[in-house]
Amino acid sequence: MTFEELLDRAKADDPQAMVALFEMYRPMLISHSILDDGYDPDTFQQQCEKFLLAIQGFQKGLVE
């Protein structure tokens, strides 16, 4: 399955596709959740929420 197909399935509320995308981007979300004092779980949660909202708001054709 291509990335575009996975994204389309996630936008259609396919939970398996959402999990697959989340696992793909999880390392980046974690790295963006490290502050001066180390890993911040609240920041990680905010990053995850923004990620899921971004999936829902993604418009096809912006990258082509």
C-alpha positions in Angstrom: 0.0 0.0 0.0 1.3 3.4 -0.9 1.6 6.3 1.6 -1.2 8.1 -0.3 -3.5 5.1 0.1 -2.7 4.8 3.8 -3.4 8.5 4.2 -6.8 8.2 2.4 -7.8 5.3 4.6 -6.8 7.2 7.7 -8.8 10.2 6.6 -11.8 7.8 6.2 -11.4 6.9 9.9 -9.7 3.5 9.3 -8.2 2.8 12.7 -5.5 0.5 11.3 -4.4 3.1 8.9 -4.3 5.7 11.7 -2.1 3.4 13.8 0.2 2.7 10.9 0.7 6.4 10.2 1.2 7.1 13.9 3.8 4.4 14.3 5.6 5.7 11.2 5.8 9.2 12.7 6.1 8.3 16.4 9.9 8.8 16.6 9.5 12.3 15.2 6.7 13.1 17.6 8.9 11.9 20.5 11.9 14.0 19.4 9.7 17.1 19.2 8.6 16.4 22.8 12.0 16.8 24.3 12.4 20.0 26.2 15.3 21.4 28.3 14.4 19.1 31.1 14.0 16.0 28.9 11.0 14.2 27.6 7.7 15.9 28.3 4.6 13.6 28.1 2.2 16.6 28.0 4.1 18.0 24.9 4.0 14.5 23.4 0.2 14.3 23.9 -0.2 17.7 22.2 2.0 16.6 19.3 -0.1 13.5 18.9 -3.4 15.5 18.9 -2.0 17.9 16.3 -0.8 15.0 14.2 -4.2 13.4 14.1 -5.9 16.7 13.3 -3.4 17.2 10.4 -4.3 13.8 9.0 -8.0 14.8 8.9 -7.2 18.2 7.4 -4.8 17.0 4.7 -5.9 17.9 1.2 -5.0 15.7 -1.7 -3.1 17.5 -4.4 -1.0 19.9 -2.3 2.1 17.8 -2.7 1.7 16.7 -6.3 
